[in-house]
């Protein structure tokens, strides 16, 4: 199978490296011409993944037409930019198998990545690749397991085999909604956990946020038809555990900056920021109680300080522990 990867950020580059190490010819598209030329020449993504070498089977290009000959395209494009990208390149992407490799909820439409793709390209076949992973780990060959979710069982099985590598193990699911929401909502909880640690509120507080945050994730996902088992798997609980416990997570680092009252680099994509707002809007329409998500939105908007947000959570009525 011929594979193209759109997006030469850290994750797109890492996927290209992992697939190419097993001998597949991979086309990696970079938006910036200078970046593409430098990567093709030096065999390194100096800006995003400087400690990993690009195998010879990777061809880097900034010409979008280079993906024309590939039937399967992995889209490592931030979810807030995915709709615009697909609309701009509808002719190139039409009719292909598109695998979303991003996490979040589109702020304008309220859709997950596959919904965005289906909106723009109704004749495309879609799937999502998500789960607990850091690009650096994948790129240097460390073992990683992800969820490949696709409603079409036959296509999902084919993609599972085609995209599994010597260090990247894929588990298949047909619960696309659950896989998408797990990957999106865990970033919101990671911001809360980062803020808690940044403010020096301790590991016990982080453990409580992870646990009750997971209950919020389940509440939202099952309300829109996702399976509890999906949220308990790699794309939900697995990703939540990794993202809430490591400074390798952009969302956790963003939370740290909130807790420390520091400025965060505006050039770094923080998926959970926009997702928190989209999630809260959806929760209100569904009449769902999402207090941690609401607190994160309030902190991002500056309407509550972290201490005020924590006080509001601690002052909630006592209740039985349920999801």
Helices and strands as residue ranges (DSSP letters): E 3-6, H 10-21, E 26-29, H 33-42, E 44-45, E 49-53, E 58-61, G 64-67, E 72-75, H 79-88, H 90-93, E 97-100, H 113-120, E 125-130, H 135-139, E 144-149, H 153-163, E 168-173, H 176-198, H 203-223, H 228-231, I 234-238, H 239-243, H 250-260, H 271-285, H 291-301, H 306-314
